[in-house]
Amino acid sequence: MMAVYLDNAATSFPKPPRVYERLREYLERYGGCPGRGSYRMAKETEAVLEETRALLAELFGVKEPRRIVFTLNATDALNMAIKGTVAPGDHVVTTVLEHNSVMRPLNRLEHKGLIQVTRVGVSSDGLVDPGDIRKALTARTTLVAVIHGSNVTGALQPIKEIGPIVREHGALFLVDAAQTAGAVPMDVEAACIDLLAFPGHKALLGLPGTGGLYVGPRARLTPWREGGTGVLSELPLQPEEFPYAFEAGSPNTLGLAGLRESVQFILQYSVKWIRAHELSLTKRFLDGLRIDERFKVYGPPASEHRVAVVAVNVAGCSPAVVAEFLDQTHGIAVRAGLHCAPGVHQALGTFPEGTIRISPGYFTKDADIDLCLEALREAAEELPRKEPPPHYASTSQELGGV
């Protein structure tokens, strides 16, 4: 039986009690397909989805809720944003920090010779310099894609400084909020964000199979999925109206109903309070690691420049072996490996084994952090050691592009 769950960067667990309590009711009551009928059940289901959209708009400072398009997850949203905006001959600026959900679509387009990509490096703390983004822009730059919070090191990027630079240049600003939506206060207007991709199952505390993409008024996307919308069925092409232009097919009604409950929960307690709680846990963990020279921590030293994601290695120990030790001996769930972001690990010098990632969440307690620290100390004491690679002791050099 798992004792401590510390893999909230992958998916949050547990969910707020109200989510569990209401799911059966939604499944029994809202069985109709939204937008596909004039009968009461279909209308009630449609109302649930529109309320979810409105709650997300409130959370992100979006003026027009219908510009929030529901997707399967953040990967779906990022593919929609990239493939819907980039055209042959374009130049895209991104960073070495990006998740494969950004890097792989860009890599494929680049390998086909359709676009050029500049990958901006980061500091030794894993932070992007907005000035480097400005320097990377060219006359052909149409899109700048930046992860808000690194899913490896937790480094929180200065999107409020980057956004105006991108806006002034005339390009679109795409922000991957997979680790920050629901965990960090966000305002798309203040940060000049044109495209915001987010999952429902991480810090938004909802169910897998949910997510969304905010599409600002400056963005002109080409739909990459076309089909039934329930309305405007007479049109031979996908409707241009939001959200129908990008929501072809029957939606995950149950999942979005659960998301409504979790976002209501977040708004009730406030993102500001949630962030303070998670930063307190992160600081407790970082302070416990720094007093022991056997641990190597990556990312910003100050918790205010982080989200609640910490990458650590035990000197001379395989991350996978340490993670298995935590699970088998203490029932502690953490993630080891490359975390779908190999570029970060190549820059950190932790490729190909990666790191151990610890990511507390809303329901994590101080005692959970203390137990994990004690278990890591046990691992450092008991597990067989190997010689560290030459790069292990130093990450002081600026991390360049890959």
Summary of the structure (lengths in Angstrom):
residues: 402
radius of gyration: 21.5
end to end distance: 41.0
largest distance: 69.1
contacts: 1424
relative contact order: 0.17
helix: 39%
strand: 16%
